[in-house]
Each structure stands twice: as structure tokens, then as C-alpha cells.
Amino acid sequence: MLPLAQTPLYQLALELKARLTSFGGWEMPVQFVGISKEHQAVRTAAGIFDISHMGKFILRGKQLISQLQRLVPSDLKRLQPGQAQYTVLLNSQAGIIDDIIFYYQGEDAGEQRGVMIVNAATTDKDKAWILQNIDSEQVQLHDVSSEKVLIAVQGPQAAATLQQFVQEDLSEIKAFGHLEATVLSQPGFIARTGYTGEDGFEVMVDSEIGIKLWRSLYDAGVIPCGLGARDTLRLEAAMALYGQDIDETTTPLEASMGWLVHLDTKEDFIGREVLAQQKAHGVQRKLVGLCLEGRNIARHGYQVLSHSKVVGEITSGTLSPTLGYPVALAYVPTALGQLGQQLDVEIRGKLYPAIVVKRPFYRSKTRLLT
């Protein structure tokens, strides 16, 4: 077994006595002061996450946008410089290779420039797929995953806190906006994106500056958060986790990500034929949100039943720290995925009532709209 990788912020996690776990080939903090406290800090104030394990690609080329258009179902030509698109890489069956964010930076000296952030465990797979399906004479991909630190600052007080260490006015960055900024007097990249359902930023800088920024934010009172709180926060916001809620066997239409599929405005792309068929005839199953009675948590892989017949499977579940009751995501037949549908979930041999509800489970009052 290969040793687990460690981010440049690993020693800081040790200093703060974080509990560590294995995640996607990395040794990462799962919690510092406790998942519930970290979760509430992000919902009510601000928290910081080390997300340096995620893949980071710098892309540039004369035909960057048109080349990437073939890989995703979303129309990237809509993007203006400084805007970003959350989307998915697809295989020929429209299965999701990964979910990504592409940040378009505009043109410079006749070349289009952009940044792509991908999941940690799929970084090598994504890189190989992109290089296999683009013209290398038209687009150059620079993998800076091991060179850069990525820090997420999330919560209602994220902007005010981070502003102390950034030269540019953060209030000028709209949701899913981004810019090349000056962080602690050094070059950096800042995007108003995140994975918590709250307003917040993701900051990419060189390792040395990243370590200084983490210490500065911590000294300013921002709570360090681990993967545990990141998971409960993203699940309350009903954001998909790659490898659990979506993978190469699920299409974006099955995953209830129809807003990413722009069949009417896009030219040909990988997986288009399958999505067009699904759009025309409907999908057989879809990802839905469930609320459960009691306090039992429906874990990944648990069975979903209707009238004692197994009809689906839980992909993610937790006891929502904000709402105080269990929530989950599950694939069920489309006919059983309507709001208000009564289902059951088997937990340790017993059936517990569940109801299909609208997503997200929790919507922040401070989150910026796109």
C-alpha cells in the first residue's frame, strides 16, 4: 500500500491536534474541535478548511473554451472573464467522470486562460481524460496540484475576515466570480465558491503563503474545520459527493443536475446522445432528498423500500446539525421520486419512515445568489 500523501498544511493540523483520516489517498484532518462545533462555526461565523488535496490545473491555449466544450454538457461559451461554471466531465455513456469547477480568466496575448479544480481521488484520471480528448497543440495543461495550497474560508463572516489579508476588495467578487489577487503581499487566486452552502471563498496560493494565511486566519479567530464538518455542511446543502452520490454509472440527468445540461445551445460533446435520449424519454431513476423520522442515520449503501420491496439505495446520509433530524440522498425509481412520496429505509434490520423532500435541505440566508 502506498503511503498517504500530506498537504503543506499537515504540520499545522498536527499542532492543533486534529483527528486524522485517510481520504482519497491523503492523510487529512477529519475534525479539530468537533464536527458539530465546526459545522456551527461555518453556519454562524467562519471556518477554514485545508482543501489542498484537490486537483488544480492551469489551462491556456488559443482554443481552450472550444476544446473543453467537448468534455462537458454545460455551455462554457456563456462564460465571461471572471466567471466560473460548476459542471461535470462525461464519458461516452454520459457517466460522470468527475464534477469540476472551471474558472475562465479571459484572453491574454491571444490565448484563453482558465483554472480547473477537480476532486483529489480523481486528479490523475481527470488529467489523463482531458489530455486524451483535447488537441495538445491547442491547449496546454499545467498540473499545479502539488505546488499550490488551496484554503476554503466559509461562513457569514468569511469576507470580512479574509479581507484583512487580501489587497483587492472582496466585495467586488460576485458568487462564482474570481480574480488574481494579492494575498499577504504575494500573488494568489481567489474565487467566491465553496462546498458548504454558505458565502465564502477559496484561495489558491504558493505553499509558503498558504501556511502563513492559515496561521493568520486562525489567529484572527477563524475555526479550523475538517472533512467531517465539510460533509455535514455539503449534505445539508444537498451538494453531491463524487464516488458516493455521483460516479461513472450515473448521468447528470439521473443525478438531478439537469441545470448543467445545455442541449439546446451546445454543439456535439461526449455523452450528448445518451443525454438527448434521456431528455426525450425521461430517466428511470433519479437522486432525491429524504427526511427521516427519529434520529437514526441512513448511511451510504442502505436500502430504500416501498411497500416492503427494495426500490433504491442511500448514497449519503447524516443527522443534520442545523435541522436536528436525519437527511439523506438516495437513488429511487423516477415514479417514486415525487415530493411527498412516502418510503422506508432499512437501518440495522428495521424499517424507518422517510419522505421525499425538496432540496437543498437547508438554504443559508447569507449565501450569495449567482
Secondary structure as GFF3:
##gff-version 3
##sequence-region A 1 370
A	DSSP	alpha_helix	10	15	.	.	.	ID=ss1
A	DSSP	beta_strand	19	23	.	.	.	ID=ss2
A	DSSP	beta_strand	26	31	.	.	.	ID=ss3
A	DSSP	alpha_helix	35	44	.	.	.	ID=ss4
A	DSSP	beta_strand	47	50	.	.	.	ID=ss5
A	DSSP	beta_strand	55	61	.	.	.	ID=ss6
A	DSSP	alpha_helix	64	69	.	.	.	ID=ss7
A	DSSP	three_ten_helix	76	78	.	.	.	ID=ss8
A	DSSP	beta_strand	84	90	.	.	.	ID=ss9
A	DSSP	beta_strand	96	108	.	.	.	ID=ss10
A	DSSP	beta_strand	111	118	.	.	.	ID=ss11
A	DSSP	alpha_helix	123	133	.	.	.	ID=ss12
A	DSSP	beta_strand	140	143	.	.	.	ID=ss13
A	DSSP	beta_strand	148	154	.	.	.	ID=ss14
A	DSSP	alpha_helix	158	163	.	.	.	ID=ss15
A	DSSP	three_ten_helix	170	172	.	.	.	ID=ss16
A	DSSP	beta_strand	178	183	.	.	.	ID=ss17
A	DSSP	beta_strand	186	191	.	.	.	ID=ss18
A	DSSP	beta_strand	200	206	.	.	.	ID=ss19
A	DSSP	alpha_helix	207	219	.	.	.	ID=ss20
A	DSSP	beta_strand	223	225	.	.	.	ID=ss21
A	DSSP	alpha_helix	227	236	.	.	.	ID=ss22
A	DSSP	three_ten_helix	258	260	.	.	.	ID=ss23
A	DSSP	alpha_helix	272	281	.	.	.	ID=ss24
A	DSSP	beta_strand	285	292	.	.	.	ID=ss25
A	DSSP	beta_strand	303	306	.	.	.	ID=ss26
A	DSSP	beta_strand	309	319	.	.	.	ID=ss27
A	DSSP	beta_strand	326	333	.	.	.	ID=ss28
A	DSSP	three_ten_helix	334	336	.	.	.	ID=ss29
A	DSSP	beta_strand	342	347	.	.	.	ID=ss30
A	DSSP	beta_strand	350	357	.	.	.	ID=ss31
###
